[in-house]
Amino acid sequence: MAGFTAKEIEHAREMDLLTYLRQNDPGNLIHISGGEYCTREHDSLKISNGKWMWWSRGFGGVSALDYLIKVKDVPFTEAVGMILGTEAKQPPFSFVPKDGKAKRLLLPEKAQDNHVVLRYLTGRGIDREILEECIAGGLLYESLPSHSAVFLGLDENKKARYAFFRGTGKDRIMGEAAGSDKHFSFRIEGTGKCVHIFEGAIDLLSYATIRKINGERWNSDSLLSLGGVYGGANAVKLPAALENYLDHHPGTEEIILHLDDDSAGRGAAASISGWLNERYHIRDESPVHGKDYNDELMFLRALRQKGETRFG
């Protein structure tokens, strides 16, 4: 890059946003609690452990350089110069960890109620009682200020370790919260020896709704979302969420895949089957109608309105 060496650019990428704002714009920082801050300019832009997330816009970043480019619209070379100039004036400054991992999950504020999220998700056909159970179990809530649906993944101590947010407005923002650990993706624990696998939380809840309407115990088996699929048939390892689930549930005997009916979903299903078919009974049950299980649910609800009494 003209004007800077590769080493200087790499060094600029390492400055965290909290340090940069403390040194250059301290009046824009508001301390929330512990190690969490927001900016006076954008109160939905939260900063914690070297990462930041702008909840109302649905994106975030790791460093001060990300912030200057994405939020302040500063050209790349100018942003690098601003950061290197800051270091020269006020050394030393802290660095983002090399592994890029935040130590703590950065979550948006909770709304006083969940009315917007319930209206949005029931509008997509999902059963209200199932959603209310998820809310009561600490797996789902409505955020402020954007009123997004936030799906949480908990560890064995019921501590949130993963969060996926989905916008409920026209912009349909979505993504993972900074600090999310995919090993603990959104899931509902069952008591059986079977686990059902989905790409995302909405597909999982759509399938649970289909089971409930069919008169089945929708939560008898475990339901696990992967937080997306990557690598397809060429994936070099199991999805982290599935690997972690199997490590903590040694009694699992059957895995049923409900991944999307597209190239990524089909490739991921083939990859998972290849990795595990010698250890588990694996069934591949992709949606019959549409790309994913929410499409399947909406299609089958439409059939039911026309007089069908049972799904599937």
N, C-alpha and C positions, 0 to 999 in steps of 0.2 A: 504494500500500500504506500503510495507516494507520501513522503514526508516523515514516515515512521518505519523503523525496522520491525521485523516479525516479533522480536523479543519485546520491544516496547508495546506493541499491540497486545501481546499475550499478557504483559504486566498490567496493562490498563483494564483488561477483562477481569482481573482478580479483585478489583476494589468493590466492596459491598456497598449497597445503597445507603444503609444507615450511617456509615462513616462518612460517605460523601456529603450527605445532607447535613450532618453535624458540623462539618467543616465549611460548607459553602452556603447552606440555606437553613440554619438552625431554627429560624422563626417559622418554618414550614413543617416542623416535626411536632407531633403530638404523642405523648406517651400514653398508651392504653393501660397496660399492666405487664409486669414481668419484663420480658424481652420483646414485647410486641408494641409497634408504633403504627400510626397512620400519618398522612400528610394533611395539613390544614387546607391545602388547595383541593385535594381529592380525599374525602373522608372514607371512601370505600377502598382506597389503596392501602393495603396492610403490609407491614414489613416485619419479618421475624427471621432470625438466624441466617442472615445473609441472603434470603430470598424475599421477593415481594409479589403481591397479587393485587390486581386492580379488578375488584369483584364486579363493579357495575359495567365494566367493558368486557369481562370474560377472558382476560389474558394476564400474564405475569412474566417474571423474568428472574434471573439469578443475580445480576450485578448492577452496579451503577451505570455501566455502559448500556445495558439493556434499557434501563429507565430513561436515560437521556435520548436514546434513539426512538423508543416506542411511545413514550409519554410526552416528552418535550420536543419531539420532531427535530432534534439536532442532527445534522449530517454526521456520518460515521467518523470521518477524519477530524472534524471539529470536536466531537465528543471525546475522542481519544486524547486530543490535545488538552481539553479541559481537565480530564482526569490526571494526566501526567503532570500538568501544572499544579494541580492540587497537592499531589505527592511532593513536588519540589518545594512548595511553600510550607506545608505542614506535615512533615514526616513524624512518626511512621503512621501507616494506616493498616487496618485489618484486611484480611483476605478471605474470599469465598473458599471453602474447602475444595480441594482438588477433585473429590468425588462428586461434587455438586449437590450433596444431600443436605437437606435441612434437618436439624436435630429435633424439631418439633413441628407437628402438623399445624398449618396456618388456616384457621377456619373463619368464615364470615360470621357476623353477629346474627343471633337468632331473632326472628320476629316474635311478637307477642302471641300470635296464633299461626295456624297453618292453612288458613282458608284458601289462599291463592293457589298453593301447591295442591291441596285436595281437589279444588275445582279443575286444575289443569290435568292432573293424573286420572281422575275419574272421567274426564272428558276424553281421555285416550283409552277408555274402556276398563281401567283397572278397578277392582273391587274396593270400595271404601273401607270396609272392615279390615281387610288385609293391610291397607295403608295405615289405618289407625293403630294396628298392632305394631307396625314398623316404627311409628312415631313413639308409641309407648315404650318400645324396646330400645330407643336411642339410636335407631338406624336411619331416620329420616327427619328432616326439619325444613322450615322455610327461612330463607336468609334475608337479611337487610344489607343494603337498601334495595337490592334488585328483585327480591321475592322469588329467588330461584329455589328449585328443589335441590337439597343437599343430601346425597346418599352416603352414609358412613360405613366404613369397615372397622370392626372392633377386634382387638386382640383377646387373648384368653382372660385378661383382667378387665374386660369390658371398656378398655380405653380406646378412643378413636385413633386409628393409625392411618386411615385412608379416607378420602372424601372426593366424590365426583359431583359436580354441580351442573344442573340443567336449567336453562332459562325457561320461564313460563310465558314470556312475552313474544312479540313478533320477531325479535332478533334471534331467538333460539340460541343464545350463547351456551357453550358447554365446555367442560374441561375438568382436569384434576386440580385439586388444591395443592399449593406449594407444600412440600414435605410429605406428600402421600407416599405410602409404601404399598406397592401392588401385592405384596404377600398377604395383605389383609383387606382385599377388595370386598365390596358389598356382598353379603351372604346371609342366608337364613338357615339356621342349624335345625336339622331333623334328627330323628332317633333311629332311622333305618340304616341299612348297610349300602345304600345307593345314594349317589350324588348326581344332581342334574347341573349341567354346565351351560352358561350363557355368556354372550359377549358383554352385556351391560345390564344395569339394574332394572330398566324399564321392561326389557324382554323377560327377565326373571319374574317380575311381578305380573306381567301379562300371562305367562305360563301358569303361575300360581292361581290366577283368576280363572283360567280355563279349567283347571283341576277342580276348583271349588264349585263352579257352575255345573260341572259334571257329577257333583255329589261325592267327590273324592276328598280325602284328607290332604289339603294342599301343602301342608307343612310336615307331613310324615317323613319324607326324605329331605336331605339337605339340598339347598338351592344355592349355587355359587356363580357369581359373575366374575369375569376375568379382567374387567377394565379395558376391553378391546383386545384384538388379536393382532399379532405382528409376526412377520416372517413367513407366514403361510406354510406350505409344505416343506419349505427350506429352513424352518426354525431349528436352531441349534440346541434348544433346551425347552423344557416344559414351561408354560406360563407360570409366573411366580405364584399367583393365587392358588392354582391347582396343586403345584408342588408343595406349598405350605399346608394346604388342606389335607393332602394324603399323608404328609409327615405326622400330622396331629390326629389323624383318624385311621389308625392301622387296621381297623375292622372293616374298612370299605371293601366291598366285593364287586360292585357294579358302577359304571360311569356311563351316563347317558348324555350325549352331546346335542345341544340345541342351538348350534351356531348358525349364523346368517347364511342364507342361500345366495351367496355371491362368491367371487373368486377367493377373497380373503378368508371368509368363513369356511368354505370347502377345503381350502388348503390347510387351515389350522386344524380342522377335524381330522384330515388325513395324517397330519403330523402327530397329533396327540394319540391317535390310534396306533400309529407306528411305534411310538415310545412305550405305550402301556399295554398293548393287547396281549402280551404274554403274562401279565400279572393280574389283570382285571377283565371282567366281562364288559365289553364296550359296545354300546349301541349308538348309532348315528341317526338322530331324528330331527332333521332340519325342518323348518316350516313348510307346509304344503301350499299355503296361499300367501304370496307376497315374499318379501326379502327376509323379514324377521318375525319374531313371535308377537310383537305388537300388531303388525299387519295381520297375522293369523287371528289374533283375538278380535280385531275390528271386523274382519271378514265373517268370522263365525257369529259374532253378535248380530250382524246384519241378517245372516241366515235365520238366527233364532227369532228375530222380529217378524220374519216371514212365516213362522210356524214350526221351525225346527225346535226340538226339545232337548237335544243333546249335541254337544260339540264333538268333533273328532271322528 
